[in-house]
Amino acid sequence: MSASRWLIIAVATVLLAACATPRTRPAAPPWPQRLAALRSLPHYEFEGRMAVNAGSEGFSAGVRWDQQGEDASVDLSAPLGFGAAHLERSAGALTVTTSRGQHLEAAAAAAELTSQLGFEPPLDSLRYWLVGASDPATFGMETVDAEQRLIHLEQNGWSVDFADYAPVATYSLPRRLTLQQGTLRLRVLINAWQL
């Protein structure tokens, strides 16, 4: 066999070996970097379902959440007593519009929401928890996995577990999370994210 033929075989062998080398995924960014990016998301929206269990009481509802900076617009379909509801949260102000056409603001909106849901939803923190981040306004005990994703959080009297994540653009965002406070359990299943 000629030297040139040996050279071609050697080069082909090296190229095949290089192709067979397993590729490793890039390392996940460290948690502090990932947390900062999640907290500063300028916009996100999702559609999904939520189920509430409060002892012997419970209900489920469809949810559509649109977060634009500090402002949230939330549609709930078929929650207990509402039939449907639309919430607007902006700079600490809350308005609720029920399926009966009632438009409530501030304390009246919060009281109606708490009355109908059976608990006071942690709206200020929830906007962060939904994307897999802790609320920067208060201390939280965070547990992250090897992929640098939040899997458990204790914050503001709530225990939050993140069971599943989905790739969304360059992020990994929760698909299922469970919030618990005493006997109250709120489960959120996110079907579709949009950034």
N, C-alpha and C positions, 0 to 999 in steps of 0.2 A: 504494500500500500504506500502511496506517495506521501511525502511530507505535507503537501498542501491538503490532501484528503484528511490526514490526521488532525491538521490544524482546524479544518471545518468541523470535524466531529467534536473536537475539544471545545470550540466556541459554542456549538449547538448545545453541548452538555451543560456548560456554564449558564447559558441563557435559560434552558429548561429548569435548572436548579433554582435560578433566581425567580422564575415565575411560580415555582412551587412553594416558595418561602411564604409562610402565613403572614398576613398583614395584621398588625395590631391596631386597635382603635386608638385614636388620640386620647390622651388622659383628660379626664373631666377637669374643668377649672376648679380651683380650691373653693370651699364653701363660702368664705367671705366675699369672693369675687362673684360667685353665682348669686348669692343673696342680694348683693347690691344691684345686679342686673335685673333680677326679678322685681325688686321693690321699685325700680325706676321705669318699669314698662309704661310707655305713654298711653297705650290703648290695648285693651283685649276685650273679647266677647266670647260667650259660649252659650250653647244650648244643652240642656240635660234634664235630670229629674232629681227631686229631693224627697226624702221620706223622713218623717218625724215620729218618734216614739217617745211618749212621756207617760210612763207607767201604763195605765189602762187606756190612755188616749193615744191616737195616732192618725196620721193622714199622709198622703203623698201628693205631689204637685209637679207639674212641668215648670221649668225655670229657664228664663232667657236673661242673661246678665250682660250689660254693655258698660264697660268702665272706660271713661275718657279722663285721664289725669285723676283729679280729685272727685269727679262727678260720676255717679253711677245711675243707670236706668235699669230697673229690674221688673220683669213681667213674671207673675206667678199665675199658673192656670190650675184651677180646681182645688185650691187649698181649703181647709175646713172653714166653712162659714162665708168665704169670699165668693166662690165660684170662679173669680179671677181678681187679680189686683195688679196695679201698676205703682211702683215705688220710684221716687226720685230722691237721690241723696246728693247734696251739693254743699260743700263748705260747712258741714255739720247740720245743715237744715234738711228736714225730711218732709216729703209730701207723699200721701197715699191716696190713690183713686181706686175705689172699689167697683165691683161689677154693678152695684146699684147706683153708680154715678156720684157717690159721695166723694168730695174732694177735701181732704183733711191735711192740716199743716201742723208742724212743730209738735207740741206736747200731745195734741189730739190725735195726730197721725201716729205717733209712737205708741200711745195708749191703745188705739184701735188695732195696730199691728200686733202688739203684745197680746191683746185680748183674743184676736182671731187665731194667731199661731199657737198660743198657749205658753209662749216664752218670749223674752226680749232678745231679738237676734243681735249678735255682736257685729253690726254693720261696719263699724270703723275698722275692726280687725279682719273681718271676713274678706274684704277686698284683697288683702295680702295672703291670707291663708289659702284662698282659692287657687293662687298661682304657685303654692308651695313655698311661701316665705313667712317669716314671723313679722308681726306688726312692729315697726321701728319706734313707736310711741311708748312702748312698755317693755319690760324685761320678759324674755321667754326662754325656757329651757328647751334647747334644740337637740335632736338626735338625727344624724345624717348617715346615709349608707355609703358603700364603697364608691358609688357613682356621684357622690357629693350632692345627693338629693335629700330633702327633708323627709323623714319617715315618721317622726313623732315630735309633737310640740306640746308643751304645757305653758299656757299664757292666759292671763286675765280670767282665771278660774275655769278655763276650758282645757280639755285634753283633746288633741287633734291627731288622728292617725291618717297617714297617706299610704294607701294600699297599692296603687298602680299609677304609672306615669306613661305618657305618650309623647313621641317626638312632635314638636310643633315649631316650624321654621328652624331656628338655631337653638331652641329651648327644649327642655323636657318638662312638661307641665302635667299636673295631676289629672287622672281620669276618675279616681274614686277617693273620697276622703270621708272620714267619720269624725264628727264633733260630739263630745260628751261633756255634760255638766250635771253631776248628781245622777238622777234617774232619767234625765233628758238625753236622748240620742238623736242626732241629725246626720243622715247619710246623704251625700251628694254624689251623683253619677254624672259625669260630663261626657256627652256624646260627641260634640264637635267644638273645637277651639278655632278662633280666628284672631290673628294679631294684625 
